[in-house]
């Protein structure tokens, strides 16, 4: 499971009640109060905790027979080996991570289930690389980044519908059944479903074995989160105690153990920062101003 937000928290609830034996959860974010309305796995007591830690606790209360491995980390080309499994749930919020998952799964012939949701609708599709069908980059180009990043969150009904469909497709694959061959579009508001045929793109770099994301060639220092409009800026690990001491001379700071929150910035020990800004340039500027590396 990559991503424990709106879709991920619903999917994790379903997985906790399934017959799986082991679950690997990867997420780079913490629980925020503003998201509790659509991220059903968490409560007010989880605010400022890593989502993976809160998810581990909740799943154990539902089913303590599942072996759970958590990683409070950004998924990158450097730690992509963490994805090694029988199937991957994509509940992420940016295309860079999705393209990384796509390449890893093609190279290692691992099935994965793509899911995305915006407001009241979304898409689901199970990719099974061993069948040599079209991959994600066959029908989504990198230029789609600008479009997907304009999204404005997802309502709870949609999260349930999309995550449930994602879970159903994953269970088909794991049980040896045929997954839906078409891209499924669900409109939870209108209670309608459409299916679209996908074709392999002969110019697709991923299908040709050009590992642009696995190699790190396309990895970026700044990522805009599609669901929230926030930016993640990656830097070098920071000394939290020292930074807190310096920041308190200028601004109000909250230390939540895993990092610091001040103004519109959350900084983690590993150097990652979540920054609310009007543009990538502004996010990088704020990072440089307050954190420096």
Backbone bond lengths (Angstrom), bond angles and torsions (degrees), N, CA, C in turn:
res aa  C-N    CA-C-N  psi(-1)  N-CA   C-N-CA  omega(-1)  CA-C   N-CA-C  phi
1 X - - - 1.446 - - 1.515 108.90 -
2 X 1.336 116.05 118.21 1.454 120.42 176.65 1.524 107.66 -112.01
3 X 1.333 115.67 110.39 1.456 120.89 -179.11 1.515 111.70 103.14
4 X 1.332 115.94 124.03 1.474 120.88 -177.60 1.516 112.04 -122.24
5 X 1.330 116.93 38.30 1.453 120.91 179.17 1.511 111.81 -88.04
6 X 1.331 116.83 -136.25 1.460 121.03 -176.78 1.520 112.25 -60.73
7 X 1.335 117.28 -52.25 1.463 120.74 179.03 1.521 111.33 -69.28
8 X 1.317 116.42 -45.49 1.457 120.57 -176.61 1.504 113.69 -62.25
9 X 1.334 117.54 -37.91 1.463 119.29 -177.96 1.529 111.56 -69.18
10 X 1.332 116.74 -33.01 1.474 119.80 175.59 1.527 109.68 -71.42
11 X 1.340 116.37 -46.94 1.466 120.31 -179.41 1.521 111.49 -60.65
12 X 1.331 117.29 -38.17 1.467 120.76 179.05 1.525 111.14 -65.93
13 X 1.328 117.27 -36.59 1.465 120.66 175.62 1.525 110.66 -59.85
14 X 1.333 115.64 -42.19 1.462 120.28 179.87 1.526 111.26 -69.88
15 X 1.331 116.67 -42.83 1.461 120.48 179.53 1.522 111.93 -63.13
16 X 1.336 116.16 -35.42 1.468 120.31 179.87 1.515 111.80 -62.83
17 X 1.324 116.11 -23.56 1.467 121.01 -178.23 1.533 112.15 -102.61
18 X 1.312 115.82 9.50 1.468 120.42 179.20 1.527 109.59 -97.98
19 X 1.325 116.04 -172.19 1.461 120.54 -177.11 1.527 112.98 -101.70
20 X 1.311 117.53 20.64 1.456 119.46 178.99 1.530 110.17 -67.94
21 X 1.316 116.03 154.74 1.463 121.33 -176.48 1.531 112.85 -102.25
22 X 1.336 115.44 -30.79 1.461 118.73 -177.95 1.522 110.13 -141.65
23 X 1.314 115.36 143.20 1.459 121.62 -178.14 1.528 109.61 -135.44
24 X 1.315 116.49 127.04 1.463 122.05 175.72 1.522 107.52 -108.01
25 X 1.311 116.73 123.82 1.470 121.25 -177.03 1.526 109.52 -116.59
26 X 1.327 116.02 126.45 1.466 121.73 179.31 1.523 109.34 -123.53
27 X 1.309 116.44 124.55 1.468 120.80 176.70 1.519 108.84 -157.63
28 X 1.329 116.67 145.50 1.458 122.13 -174.19 1.519 113.26 -106.40
29 X 1.328 117.51 2.79 1.466 120.98 -168.91 1.521 112.47 -111.93
30 X 1.323 115.25 168.05 1.459 121.97 174.08 1.521 109.37 -111.14
31 X 1.316 116.25 163.26 1.462 121.67 179.28 1.531 109.48 -76.51
32 X 1.329 115.96 131.09 1.457 121.65 177.46 1.522 109.78 -119.08
33 X 1.320 116.31 142.92 1.458 121.21 -177.68 1.514 113.54 -58.25
34 X 1.327 117.65 -35.67 1.470 121.20 -176.85 1.528 112.71 -65.82
35 X 1.340 117.47 -16.83 1.463 120.80 -177.30 1.529 114.53 -101.54
36 X 1.323 117.44 -1.25 1.463 119.97 -175.61 1.523 112.87 -61.73
37 X 1.315 116.91 -27.48 1.459 120.42 -178.87 1.511 114.07 -65.87
38 X 1.345 117.33 -23.14 1.464 119.01 -178.94 1.528 113.42 -123.67
39 X 1.316 117.30 -1.80 1.464 120.57 177.37 1.527 108.08 -113.27
40 X 1.328 114.96 87.26 1.463 121.86 -163.36 1.533 115.14 -72.00
41 X 1.300 117.43 -10.21 1.463 119.42 -177.49 1.528 111.94 -77.96
42 X 1.336 116.96 -15.55 1.459 120.57 -170.74 1.531 113.02 -113.85
43 X 1.343 114.67 160.42 1.459 121.93 177.44 1.527 109.27 -129.07
44 X 1.323 116.71 177.86 1.466 121.16 -179.98 1.528 111.70 -59.48
45 X 1.304 116.32 -29.76 1.470 119.63 179.62 1.529 113.04 -68.29
46 X 1.334 116.31 -14.34 1.465 120.58 -178.26 1.525 113.02 -93.48
47 X 1.307 118.20 -6.69 1.464 121.00 -177.21 1.528 110.72 -55.89
48 X 1.318 115.29 133.22 1.470 125.35 -179.06 1.529 113.41 75.14
49 X 1.329 117.40 6.49 1.459 120.15 172.77 1.525 109.00 -94.33
50 X 1.329 118.24 150.54 1.473 119.06 172.82 1.532 109.59 -58.43
51 X 1.315 116.68 138.21 1.460 119.98 -179.77 1.523 111.44 -60.07
52 X 1.319 117.08 -34.99 1.463 119.06 -179.13 1.528 111.53 -65.31
53 X 1.330 117.44 -35.06 1.467 120.99 179.66 1.526 110.36 -70.00
54 X 1.336 115.97 -43.99 1.460 120.41 178.78 1.521 110.39 -65.22
55 X 1.332 116.65 -40.35 1.464 120.72 179.76 1.520 111.04 -63.97
56 X 1.315 117.06 -43.23 1.470 121.69 178.27 1.527 110.56 -56.44
57 X 1.318 116.12 -46.16 1.461 121.12 -178.80 1.522 111.67 -63.47
58 X 1.332 116.44 -43.86 1.469 120.66 -177.76 1.525 111.24 -67.96
59 X 1.337 116.70 -43.25 1.461 119.88 -178.50 1.519 110.93 -64.89
60 X 1.329 117.20 -39.24 1.467 120.73 178.63 1.528 111.60 -61.99
61 X 1.327 116.72 -31.46 1.462 120.03 178.05 1.522 111.38 -72.79
62 X 1.330 115.98 -27.70 1.464 120.67 178.78 1.524 110.72 -83.40
63 X 1.343 115.30 -44.33 1.462 120.90 -175.70 1.517 109.21 -153.34
64 X 1.305 116.79 101.25 1.465 119.67 -178.23 1.528 112.61 -86.85
65 X 1.339 116.01 10.55 1.459 120.27 178.45 1.514 113.05 -91.05
66 X 1.333 116.94 -3.32 1.462 120.83 179.86 1.527 109.51 -94.31
67 X 1.309 117.27 129.31 1.457 121.35 174.43 1.522 107.63 -78.75
68 X 1.326 116.92 122.11 1.465 120.89 -174.31 1.522 111.25 -118.69
69 X 1.312 114.63 131.42 1.465 122.17 177.05 1.527 107.46 -118.26
70 X 1.326 117.96 125.88 1.466 120.18 -177.26 1.531 111.11 -117.70
71 X 1.328 114.51 149.62 1.458 121.06 177.74 1.529 108.51 -137.40
72 X 1.327 115.99 108.63 1.460 122.09 176.73 1.519 107.01 -84.20
73 X 1.328 114.74 81.23 1.461 119.21 -169.85 1.518 110.80 -158.54
74 X 1.313 114.74 157.62 1.451 122.23 171.42 1.524 107.53 -79.70
75 X 1.323 117.94 134.04 1.460 120.71 177.11 1.529 108.53 -81.37
76 X 1.326 116.64 120.05 1.458 121.82 -179.16 1.524 109.74 -133.19
77 X 1.331 115.99 178.59 1.463 119.62 177.91 1.528 111.60 -65.76
78 X 1.345 117.06 -17.71 1.462 120.02 -178.72 1.533 113.00 -81.74
79 X 1.332 117.69 -26.42 1.467 119.67 179.88 1.527 112.43 -122.23
80 X 1.335 116.59 18.94 1.459 121.39 -176.14 1.525 112.40 -62.24
81 X 1.336 117.56 -18.51 1.472 120.73 177.59 1.532 111.80 -60.06
82 X 1.343 117.16 -18.43 1.462 120.87 178.73 1.530 111.81 -62.65
83 X 1.319 116.20 -17.68 1.462 120.74 -178.04 1.527 113.55 -77.60
84 X 1.315 117.76 -8.06 1.468 120.68 -175.88 1.528 109.58 -58.83
85 X 1.335 116.38 113.86 1.472 121.13 -175.57 1.522 109.52 -167.38
86 X 1.332 116.23 -172.85 1.459 120.76 179.15 1.525 111.88 -84.75
87 X 1.326 116.52 -29.13 1.465 121.23 178.35 1.528 108.32 -160.65
88 X 1.317 115.49 150.87 1.465 120.63 -177.47 1.518 110.33 -120.91
89 X 1.329 115.64 131.94 1.459 122.56 173.18 1.526 107.87 -95.29
90 X 1.320 116.57 119.23 1.457 121.22 176.06 1.529 108.80 -94.61
91 X 1.330 116.14 104.94 1.462 121.92 176.40 1.528 108.71 -123.04
92 X 1.321 115.32 39.28 1.453 121.43 -175.06 1.533 110.70 -86.55
93 X 1.333 115.68 -177.94 1.455 119.33 -176.92 1.523 112.99 -132.30
94 X 1.331 117.32 22.06 1.460 118.97 175.18 1.524 110.16 -155.84
95 X 1.323 115.33 151.85 1.465 120.16 -174.80 1.522 113.61 -73.34
96 X 1.313 118.42 -27.94 1.454 119.54 179.69 1.528 110.74 -59.41
97 X 1.343 116.15 -44.54 1.463 119.99 178.52 1.514 110.64 -67.40
98 X 1.312 117.06 -38.31 1.467 120.69 -179.98 1.528 111.42 -65.58
99 X 1.318 116.96 -40.51 1.462 119.43 177.84 1.524 111.06 -66.78
100 X 1.317 116.80 -32.62 1.465 120.98 175.89 1.524 110.36 -65.40
101 X 1.330 116.52 -46.30 1.467 121.35 176.95 1.525 110.02 -59.94
102 X 1.320 116.01 -44.39 1.460 122.09 -179.34 1.535 111.74 -56.40
103 X 1.329 116.46 -47.93 1.464 119.95 -179.12 1.526 111.49 -67.59
104 X 1.329 116.40 -41.33 1.467 119.88 179.65 1.523 110.43 -60.98
105 X 1.315 116.17 -42.07 1.470 119.98 -177.37 1.523 112.03 -70.99
106 X 1.324 117.35 -37.15 1.473 119.84 176.19 1.519 109.87 -62.94
107 X 1.326 115.97 -49.25 1.466 121.27 -176.96 1.523 112.27 -62.09
108 X 1.349 116.64 -37.98 1.466 121.29 -175.52 1.526 113.73 -103.40
109 X 1.338 116.31 4.80 1.463 122.45 179.45 1.527 111.84 52.76
110 X 1.315 115.50 52.29 1.461 122.17 178.36 1.531 108.60 -111.86
111 X 1.318 118.62 127.78 1.467 120.00 177.57 1.523 111.45 -70.98
112 X 1.324 115.71 147.68 1.461 119.81 176.82 1.523 109.62 -146.10
113 X 1.329 115.40 154.11 1.459 119.91 -177.59 1.526 109.68 -116.62
114 X 1.307 113.85 113.57 1.461 123.13 179.62 1.524 109.36 -80.63
115 X 1.313 117.26 135.49 1.466 121.22 176.57 1.522 108.95 -147.40
116 X 1.304 115.09 135.87 1.456 120.00 177.20 1.521 108.98 -144.73
117 X 1.315 116.35 145.11 1.462 120.73 -177.88 1.522 110.86 -141.93
118 X 1.319 115.87 136.50 1.456 122.59 178.28 1.523 108.44 -135.58
119 X 1.313 115.91 122.71 1.462 121.47 179.96 1.535 110.65 53.20
120 X 1.335 118.84 -103.14 1.464 120.27 -174.10 1.520 113.55 -114.03
121 X 1.334 118.28 14.37 1.465 119.30 -179.01 1.525 111.06 -149.03
122 X 1.329 115.31 169.22 1.460 118.42 -179.69 1.521 112.18 -176.00
123 X 1.339 115.08 -179.53 1.460 122.21 -176.75 1.523 111.37 -125.36
124 X 1.326 115.33 151.19 1.467 122.12 176.17 1.525 108.30 -140.69
125 X 1.332 115.60 137.56 1.463 119.26 173.77 1.521 109.91 -157.81
126 X 1.328 115.65 136.59 1.465 121.30 176.13 1.523 108.94 -96.47
127 X 1.325 116.13 123.02 1.461 121.71 176.57 1.526 108.39 -98.95
128 X 1.324 116.03 127.12 1.463 121.25 178.97 1.520 107.47 -121.23
129 X 1.332 118.17 89.87 1.467 123.02 -172.86 1.518 115.34 -53.57
130 X 1.327 117.95 -34.21 1.471 119.39 -176.62 1.526 111.90 -64.48
131 X 1.335 117.26 -16.41 1.459 120.56 178.28 1.521 112.16 -91.99
132 X 1.343 115.98 -0.52 1.467 122.55 174.49 1.528 113.70 57.20
133 X 1.303 116.49 35.04 1.454 120.23 176.21 1.519 110.60 -84.20
134 X 1.328 118.23 -174.64 1.460 120.86 178.90 1.525 111.36 -64.80
135 X 1.332 115.95 148.55 1.462 120.38 177.83 1.519 109.31 -105.40
136 X 1.303 116.92 -178.82 1.460 120.91 -177.54 1.525 112.34 -59.57
137 X 1.324 116.59 -42.48 1.468 119.26 -177.43 1.519 113.07 -75.46
138 X 1.317 117.44 -6.10 1.456 119.92 174.42 1.527 110.87 -69.59
139 X 1.335 115.94 -28.02 1.469 117.76 -177.80 1.532 114.33 -127.68
140 X 1.325 117.83 -3.60 1.468 120.22 173.71 1.518 107.85 -123.29
141 X 1.314 115.40 119.02 1.457 120.68 -179.08 1.525 109.99 -91.23
142 X 1.300 116.59 159.73 1.463 121.06 179.41 1.522 112.06 -59.72
143 X 1.316 118.14 -28.98 1.460 120.74 -179.54 1.522 111.58 -66.85
144 X 1.340 116.34 -12.65 1.461 119.47 177.59 1.517 111.84 -69.97
145 X 1.330 117.43 -11.44 1.466 121.03 179.17 1.518 111.74 -53.08
146 X 1.330 115.84 -46.68 1.462 119.73 -176.81 1.521 110.89 -61.70
147 X 1.350 116.33 -36.55 1.457 120.06 -179.05 1.538 111.04 -72.45
148 X 1.326 118.10 -47.39 1.451 119.43 -176.94 1.518 112.11 -67.23
149 X 1.304 117.63 -28.57 1.458 120.20 -179.95 1.518 112.90 -76.69
150 X 1.305 116.68 -4.45 1.462 119.78 176.96 1.525 111.05 -89.78
151 X 1.306 116.76 0.95 1.461 119.87 -178.72 1.508 112.09 -67.01
152 X 1.333 114.84 159.85 1.468 118.74 -173.52 1.518 111.84 -129.00
153 X 1.325 116.55 50.81 1.457 119.56 175.42 1.521 112.75 85.48
154 X 1.329 115.09 -171.53 1.462 121.23 -176.95 1.520 108.52 -148.35
155 X 1.348 116.22 141.68 1.463 118.28 178.43 1.532 110.05 -84.38
156 X 1.307 115.95 162.47 1.470 121.23 -172.44 1.521 112.40 -63.40
157 X 1.335 117.28 -40.22 1.463 120.30 179.78 1.524 111.11 -59.31
158 X 1.318 115.62 -41.34 1.467 120.35 179.74 1.520 111.08 -67.34
159 X 1.321 116.49 -42.21 1.460 120.46 178.56 1.526 110.64 -57.49
160 X 1.332 117.33 -43.11 1.461 121.44 178.08 1.520 111.13 -62.78
161 X 1.332 117.04 -45.63 1.465 121.05 -176.72 1.524 111.89 -64.56
162 X 1.337 116.08 -47.60 1.464 120.24 -177.07 1.530 111.15 -68.87
163 X 1.331 116.85 -46.86 1.466 120.16 -179.12 1.531 111.32 -64.25
164 X 1.306 117.38 -35.47 1.469 120.53 178.32 1.524 110.47 -66.63
165 X 1.335 116.36 -40.44 1.461 120.53 177.60 1.523 110.32 -66.73
166 X 1.320 116.83 -38.69 1.464 121.40 177.78 1.523 110.23 -62.85
167 X 1.315 116.52 -45.37 1.464 121.83 178.68 1.529 110.61 -60.69
168 X 1.333 116.68 -42.82 1.464 121.09 -178.72 1.535 110.93 -62.64
169 X 1.335 116.93 -42.35 1.463 120.36 179.12 1.526 110.87 -65.69
170 X 1.324 116.27 -40.05 1.466 120.15 179.20 1.519 111.01 -63.58
171 X 1.322 116.87 -41.10 1.458 120.57 179.88 1.529 111.35 -65.77
172 X 1.326 117.15 -33.32 1.471 119.99 175.48 1.529 110.11 -60.82
173 X 1.335 114.92 -48.86 1.458 120.31 -178.03 1.527 111.08 -61.73
174 X 1.333 116.31 -46.55 1.462 120.65 -177.41 1.524 112.58 -66.17
175 X 1.317 116.75 -27.45 1.466 120.08 -179.26 1.532 112.62 -93.81
176 X 1.336 116.09 3.85 1.461 119.67 176.45 1.509 114.97 84.97
177 X 1.326 117.34 11.08 1.462 121.36 179.59 1.526 109.97 -91.01
178 X 1.322 116.13 164.37 1.458 121.50 179.59 1.530 109.89 -76.80
179 X 1.323 116.10 126.90 1.456 120.49 175.84 1.526 108.90 -80.15
180 X 1.317 116.30 161.24 1.461 121.04 177.06 1.524 109.62 -59.76
181 X 1.330 116.89 127.02 1.462 120.59 -175.91 1.528 112.64 -80.48
182 X 1.314 117.18 -18.19 1.460 120.81 -177.17 1.532 111.22 -100.47
183 X 1.314 115.11 158.52 1.462 121.46 174.19 1.523 107.75 -74.73
184 X 1.325 116.50 124.51 1.468 121.17 -176.40 1.523 110.11 -98.65
185 X 1.333 115.19 127.29 1.469 121.93 175.96 1.521 108.32 -108.49
186 X 1.313 116.58 123.24 1.470 121.61 -179.90 1.518 109.73 -115.32
187 X 1.330 115.95 129.55 1.453 121.25 173.83 1.516 106.74 -112.99
188 X 1.338 115.57 99.92 1.463 120.16 -175.94 1.519 111.79 -66.56
189 X 1.343 116.23 -33.58 1.461 119.77 -179.30 1.520 111.91 -64.89
190 X 1.337 116.49 -42.57 1.468 121.57 -179.21 1.530 111.88 -92.89
191 X 1.329 116.55 -5.27 1.459 122.29 -177.90 1.529 111.07 55.63
192 X 1.328 115.29 45.52 1.459 120.54 -178.56 1.526 110.60 -124.05
193 X 1.332 115.49 156.61 1.463 122.39 179.84 1.521 109.65 -134.32
194 X 1.321 115.82 136.41 1.458 121.38 174.58 1.524 108.50 -129.80
195 X 1.330 116.05 153.70 1.463 120.35 178.98 1.522 109.66 -128.75
196 X 1.342 115.11 138.15 1.458 120.56 -177.27 1.526 110.57 -124.00
197 X 1.324 115.62 133.17 1.461 120.41 177.68 1.522 109.97 -72.45
198 X 1.322 116.14 142.44 1.454 122.03 179.53 1.522 109.68 -114.26
199 X 1.326 116.03 141.43 1.462 120.96 179.14 1.524 110.35 -120.64
200 X 1.299 116.08 144.52 1.451 121.42 177.53 1.533 109.35 -69.62
201 X 1.316 115.80 132.89 1.466 121.38 -179.73 1.531 108.87 -94.57
202 X 1.325 117.96 115.76 1.474 120.05 -177.59 1.527 113.05 -63.45
203 X 1.314 117.41 -17.41 1.470 121.11 179.55 1.527 112.62 -97.46
204 X 1.325 117.70 4.18 1.465 121.27 -177.47 1.533 110.43 -65.48
205 X 1.323 118.44 119.50 1.479 120.52 -178.59 1.525 112.84 -64.75
206 X 1.330 117.45 -34.86 1.467 119.84 -179.02 1.524 111.23 -66.57
207 X 1.320 116.59 -43.14 1.461 120.27 179.61 1.523 111.76 -66.24
208 X 1.333 116.40 -24.51 1.469 120.92 178.49 1.527 112.14 -87.50
209 X 1.345 116.22 1.99 1.454 119.30 177.96 1.515 114.41 81.48
210 X 1.319 116.57 21.25 1.467 120.82 176.34 1.529 107.56 -92.01
211 X 1.310 116.60 97.61 1.465 121.82 -171.48 1.539 111.49 -84.22
212 X 1.305 116.89 73.07 1.462 122.06 -176.70 1.522 112.87 -67.84
213 X 1.323 116.62 -32.49 1.468 120.67 -179.03 1.523 111.61 -92.70
214 X 1.325 116.66 -38.96 1.471 120.04 177.34 1.528 111.83 -62.74
215 X 1.306 116.56 -32.41 1.459 120.61 -178.45 1.528 112.05 -78.72
216 X 1.328 116.40 -15.13 1.461 119.95 -176.77 1.514 112.72 91.03
217 X 1.327 116.69 -2.81 1.464 121.32 -178.43 1.523 111.63 -59.30
218 X 1.342 116.79 -36.22 1.455 120.68 -176.45 1.528 113.14 -103.13
219 X 1.320 116.81 8.47 1.474 118.03 -179.00 1.523 109.85 -72.66
220 X 1.314 116.17 139.56 1.455 120.61 -177.78 1.512 112.40 -117.11
221 X 1.319 116.17 155.25 1.460 121.22 178.08 1.522 110.76 -79.18
222 X 1.343 116.14 -24.52 1.460 120.53 -177.44 1.520 109.26 -123.07
223 X 1.336 115.72 131.50 1.461 122.08 177.42 1.520 108.29 -128.89
224 X 1.324 116.53 133.14 1.458 120.05 175.00 1.510 109.27 -95.09
225 X 1.331 116.89 127.63 1.459 120.98 179.39 1.517 109.19 -76.44
226 X 1.320 115.82 127.00 1.461 120.22 -176.91 1.518 112.52 -64.20
227 X 1.331 117.42 -41.06 1.456 120.34 -172.11 1.515 113.76 -77.76
228 X 1.328 117.88 -26.70 1.453 119.20 -172.53 1.516 114.32 -116.61
229 X 1.338 117.76 -19.45 1.448 119.71 -176.03 1.515 112.73 81.68
230 X 1.335 117.83 -1.06 1.458 120.90 176.59 1.525 110.21 -77.99
231 X 1.327 115.51 162.53 1.456 120.96 177.40 1.518 109.68 -113.71
232 X 1.327 115.39 143.72 1.455 120.13 169.18 1.521 107.18 -106.54
233 X 1.338 115.68 124.14 1.449 121.49 176.99 1.525 107.33 -114.18
234 X 1.310 116.87 129.17 1.460 121.35 -176.51 1.522 110.98 -105.08
235 X 1.329 115.78 131.92 1.449 121.40 177.43 1.518 110.58 -138.02
236 X 1.293 116.90 -163.56 1.451 121.58 179.53 1.527 110.55 -79.01
237 X 1.351 118.95 156.92 1.475 121.51 176.52 1.528 110.66 -54.47
238 X 1.334 115.21 145.64 1.467 119.91 -177.31 1.528 110.87 -118.81
239 X 1.314 115.83 153.84 1.453 122.47 172.67 1.520 106.72 -85.25
240 X 1.332 116.99 100.16 1.461 121.85 -173.58 1.525 111.91 -60.38
241 X 1.318 117.24 -43.03 1.470 120.56 -178.29 1.525 110.93 -61.68
242 X 1.312 116.19 -44.12 1.466 120.42 -179.33 1.526 110.82 -67.60
243 X 1.350 115.97 -42.64 1.462 119.73 179.97 1.527 110.93 -64.49
244 X 1.325 116.08 -41.51 1.465 119.66 178.98 1.524 111.24 -59.82
245 X 1.313 115.73 -43.11 1.476 120.75 -179.80 1.522 110.85 -60.21
246 X 1.324 116.32 -42.22 1.463 120.28 -179.71 1.528 111.67 -70.99
247 X 1.327 116.31 -41.16 1.460 119.92 -177.68 1.525 112.66 -66.55
248 X 1.338 116.97 -35.91 1.465 120.76 -177.29 1.529 112.24 -64.08
249 X 1.308 116.98 -16.39 1.457 120.12 176.19 1.531 111.33 -73.98
250 X 1.356 115.71 -17.63 1.465 119.93 -173.75 1.528 114.52 -122.90
251 X 1.349 117.10 -34.97 1.464 120.01 -174.96 1.525 111.18 -139.49
252 X 1.328 115.80 167.38 1.466 121.47 175.17 1.524 108.99 -78.96
253 X 1.319 117.07 131.12 1.464 122.11 -175.05 1.526 110.92 -126.04
254 X 1.328 115.81 139.29 1.464 121.48 174.04 1.520 107.83 -114.29
255 X 1.328 116.93 122.35 1.459 122.19 177.30 1.526 107.51 -99.17
256 X 1.342 117.29 114.34 1.467 120.58 -178.44 1.522 111.70 -106.95
257 X 1.325 116.66 21.75 1.457 120.97 174.64 1.514 114.58 92.05
258 X 1.331 116.85 -46.16 1.455 120.74 -178.75 1.523 111.73 -95.51
259 X 1.339 115.00 -7.25 1.450 119.42 -177.70 1.510 111.23 174.12
260 X 1.323 115.87 -164.14 1.461 121.87 -176.86 1.525 110.32 -126.47
261 X 1.321 115.20 147.47 1.460 120.95 173.65 1.524 108.14 -121.84
262 X 1.310 117.03 127.48 1.456 121.13 175.39 1.521 108.71 -150.35
263 X 1.321 115.94 130.77 1.453 120.02 -176.37 1.511 111.14 56.59
264 X 1.321 116.53 -127.86 1.467 122.23 179.02 1.524 112.28 -100.37
265 X 1.343 115.74 25.28 1.462 120.16 -176.39 1.530 110.99 -125.78
266 X 1.330 116.20 136.30 1.459 122.82 170.45 1.523 106.19 -121.84
267 X 1.323 117.46 122.72 1.458 121.65 -179.45 1.522 109.95 -116.15
268 X 1.331 117.03 132.51 1.455 122.58 179.24 1.525 110.79 -102.82
269 X 1.321 115.29 163.52 1.462 121.03 -177.65 1.519 113.00 -59.07
270 X 1.341 116.12 -31.97 1.464 118.83 -176.73 1.525 113.28 -79.32
271 X 1.340 116.64 2.17 1.455 120.33 177.83 1.512 114.62 96.75
272 X 1.339 117.23 -6.18 1.469 120.22 176.16 1.520 109.55 -74.73
273 X 1.318 116.21 142.60 1.459 120.23 176.02 1.520 109.41 -133.78
274 X 1.318 116.45 138.89 1.463 122.28 172.36 1.519 106.14 -102.09
275 X 1.316 116.06 121.53 1.459 120.69 -172.62 1.529 110.53 -129.37
276 X 1.312 116.11 128.31 1.455 120.53 174.37 1.520 107.47 -87.75
277 X 1.327 115.88 116.97 1.466 120.11 -176.54 1.520 109.74 -150.04
278 X 1.313 115.20 165.33 1.455 120.25 -177.58 1.512 113.86 -83.08
279 X 1.327 117.24 -14.74 1.450 120.68 -179.11 1.524 109.61 -160.67
280 X 1.332 115.67 166.55 1.457 120.51 177.45 1.525 110.56 -61.73
281 X 1.323 115.88 -40.04 1.459 120.11 -179.84 1.530 111.31 -62.22
282 X 1.336 115.91 -41.59 1.464 119.64 179.23 1.525 110.80 -66.22
283 X 1.339 116.66 -39.40 1.462 120.87 179.33 1.521 110.70 -61.91
284 X 1.327 116.55 -45.23 1.456 120.90 178.87 1.524 111.49 -64.84
285 X 1.325 115.44 -36.56 1.461 120.33 179.26 1.527 111.18 -66.39
286 X 1.344 116.78 -42.11 1.464 120.95 179.16 1.529 110.70 -66.40
287 X 1.328 115.84 -38.61 1.463 119.79 178.37 1.530 109.78 -61.87
288 X 1.308 115.38 -46.89 1.462 120.29 -179.84 1.530 111.29 -62.61
289 X 1.320 116.32 -40.65 1.467 121.32 -177.30 1.522 112.31 -65.21
290 X 1.339 116.79 -45.56 1.458 120.29 -171.67 1.529 114.43 -97.22
291 X 1.330 116.66 -27.41 1.457 119.77 -173.88 1.527 111.69 -113.61
292 X 1.311 115.60 -41.19 1.453 118.67 167.09 1.502 118.78 96.17
293 X 1.349 119.73 -34.25 1.472 117.99 -173.99 1.507 113.36 -97.62
